[in-house]
Amino acid sequence: MDGWLVFTRKTNQDIIIGDQIVVRVMGIRGDKVRIGIHAPDDVAIDRREVRDAKRRDAEHVDGGFS
């Protein structure tokens, strides 16, 4: 991934990814943005810190091997 595609959106406006993923700005409060994601069940969606914790836990269980 070389760079970022940056959008400006307002509440209730969507971004479409491919044919099956919709990202919607659900609300904006101060410096926080609520985002809704509609995607197929087989698409893993996590916040970065959750995904990182899952990887650390898997490495710990596997003895450090990926």
Order of alpha helices (4+ residues) and beta strands (2+ residues): beta-beta-beta-alpha
